[in-house]
Structures are given as C-alpha cells and as structure tokens.
Amino acid sequence: MNANIDEFIAGLPKAELHLHLEGSLEPEQMFEFARRNDIDIPYTSIAEVKAAYQFSKLQDFLDIYYMGMNVLQTEQDFFDLTAAYLRKVAAENTRHVEVFFDPQGHTERGISFKTAITGIHNALTQVGGELGVSFKLIMCFLRHLDEASAIKTLNQAKPFKHLLTGVGLDSSELGNPPEKFEIVFKMAKDQGYKLVAHAGEEGPVEYVYDTLDLLNVDRIDHGNRCMDDAILVARIAKQKIALTVCPLSNLKLQVVTDMTKHPIKAMLESGIIATINSDDPAYFGGYMNDNYRSVAHPLNLSIAELTLLAKNSFIGSFLPQAAIDKHVAAIDDYAASFKF
C-alpha cells in the first residue's frame, strides 16, 4: 500500500504556496555561483556545505540562509536559481507556484531590487511557461529589520508592482510581533497587494491572532500554533483562511519532533484549508513530494485526505476562481482514474 501511496503522490496535481526562492539554493549552486562571481564562502567542498545544512533551530538556519544569499549577484544568478526550482517542482507534477523572495536580503548588500526581481520574474515567465507551471510572485519583508526598512522596500517595489501579487513577512518570528508591521501592511493593502505572513511557527498563538487582526492577512504561513486554541481554529476555518504548512521544515526546526503527531491531519478534520509546501527545500531535505510523503505515512493519510490537501493548495491560492475550478477538476479526474 505504501508504494501505491507514493505513486499516487508523485502524480497528484498540486500547487506550492510557501516557497522561499533563496531557500532553494542547493549546495552545488552555492559553489557554482560563488565561483562565477568570485565570492568567498567559508566552505571548501560541497560536502562541507551539506554538513553545514544540518541544524536544529531557526536562527542557525537563518544564519546560513543569509550567508548563502551572498553568492546571488547578477540577474542571471536569480534566473538560474528560479529556473532550477521550477524544473524540480514541475517534475513532481506541481502545476502552480506562489513563491517568495526577500528584497531586503539583497538590497542591503548592494544588489538592486531590479536585478533580483527581473531575474526571478523572467525565469518564472520563460521557464514556467515552457514547463506549464503558472505562478504568482510575493515579496517578503524581513521581520528582524525595522518597519521603516519594510516601508522603503514597499516604495522600491512601485516600478515593479505589475510583476507582484502580494507581500509577506518572514525571518525571525520571536521578538518581532505582527504589530511591528501594522502600518506597512495597511499601506500594502491600500496599494492592492494580497497579504500573507508567517505566524505561529516559533511564535505563540497570540501572534496568529494579531496577524489576522492587525495585519489583515489573506493567508497564514505555517500557523501550527493555531491548533492550541479551539476558538482560533474555528475562526480560521469559518473565514476560510488557508494555512501553508511545511512538514519537513517543521521537523528540521523542531516545531514538530514526532511526525506521527504533526497537526496537518487535525487541521483537515477541523475544516481548515491546510496545504503542504516545502518552505526552504534545499535546507530542509525535500521538495513537494517529499513533504507529502513525510506526513502521509506517519499519519496514515487516506487517498481522500491527500486529494483534499492537493485541492486545498489551489483553493488557497491567489488564482482566479475559473483556474482553481479547472485544477480541482483535474485532481478529481486523477484520483478517479488512479489504479491501486
């Protein structure tokens, strides 16, 4: 049965709604980009980089994550990074992606907003088009920086607004509550952006409430801690606020220490639009199918539950309703035709 489940997951049409492009930087790419840009990195081999990717808490991950960004220097680097990600997920039958990038992580080191977004968007358009993968692009504010920096970034984005769908909030959650970014999120909403934010990963349930009440988000990234509060669970389900859950990231960062206790099944049973995503796959050990498998077996997820997770990935997306309906129908067709 397990082999059949894995085969079912492999062919299941799906969307990814929580992916940091900088977090798809594989060790081999880090070396390649460092070499062609003459950038010094503190590793002498790919094996050393892979060893450094073995961490167990968010801050240790963020340290190497931001160090890895340094190798991204040119429009071609951003294009190649994005293209490599698209090829991986397309091979796993991912049909739509809504990807994050961190402008401040680049502008703070002298790389222009234009360089980053042009390389990324060109790859999404060109390579995504070739592979049949549609996309939305979301820029995230780094929450360990101040709101003034986020407002500056929002203003820098104005010439490129037609390339962007939304804004998000990522990086260190603890000590950087949602209220810190209330003004910039209101500004972004007034400018017509969709709003998402990381909440309830390492932060408490109160951060999830404030993300809804103060930032007025359309979708919550992670959201694990909402399961600590039955009233909040009911509210998220009633308001149809999708959660972009990242199982392997949860395990690697010890948000969850036992995958048999991962909350994704309980989220579905509570009526929440829970989705499965890879977060930073180069660092957390797997892309989309790996993340589906990481919960399918420990939680004994049924075909119906896996099908629902795939449907949720489109229902929770920022695609127009007609496109969502088309993808959901394709999932139904796939499930109905699959032979066990």
Secondary structure as GFF3:
##gff-version 3
##sequence-region A 1 340
A	DSSP	alpha_helix	2	11	.	.	.	ID=ss1
A	DSSP	beta_strand	14	20	.	.	.	ID=ss2
A	DSSP	three_ten_helix	21	24	.	.	.	ID=ss3
A	DSSP	alpha_helix	27	37	.	.	.	ID=ss4
A	DSSP	alpha_helix	46	52	.	.	.	ID=ss5
A	DSSP	alpha_helix	58	69	.	.	.	ID=ss6
A	DSSP	alpha_helix	75	90	.	.	.	ID=ss7
A	DSSP	beta_strand	94	101	.	.	.	ID=ss8
A	DSSP	alpha_helix	103	107	.	.	.	ID=ss9
A	DSSP	alpha_helix	113	131	.	.	.	ID=ss10
A	DSSP	beta_strand	134	142	.	.	.	ID=ss11
A	DSSP	alpha_helix	147	156	.	.	.	ID=ss12
A	DSSP	three_ten_helix	158	163	.	.	.	ID=ss13
A	DSSP	beta_strand	166	170	.	.	.	ID=ss14
A	DSSP	three_ten_helix	178	181	.	.	.	ID=ss15
A	DSSP	alpha_helix	182	190	.	.	.	ID=ss16
A	DSSP	beta_strand	194	199	.	.	.	ID=ss17
A	DSSP	alpha_helix	205	213	.	.	.	ID=ss18
A	DSSP	beta_strand	219	222	.	.	.	ID=ss19
A	DSSP	three_ten_helix	224	228	.	.	.	ID=ss20
A	DSSP	alpha_helix	230	239	.	.	.	ID=ss21
A	DSSP	beta_strand	242	245	.	.	.	ID=ss22
A	DSSP	alpha_helix	247	252	.	.	.	ID=ss23
A	DSSP	three_ten_helix	259	261	.	.	.	ID=ss24
A	DSSP	alpha_helix	264	269	.	.	.	ID=ss25
A	DSSP	beta_strand	274	276	.	.	.	ID=ss26
A	DSSP	alpha_helix	281	284	.	.	.	ID=ss27
A	DSSP	alpha_helix	288	296	.	.	.	ID=ss28
A	DSSP	alpha_helix	303	315	.	.	.	ID=ss29
A	DSSP	alpha_helix	321	337	.	.	.	ID=ss30
###
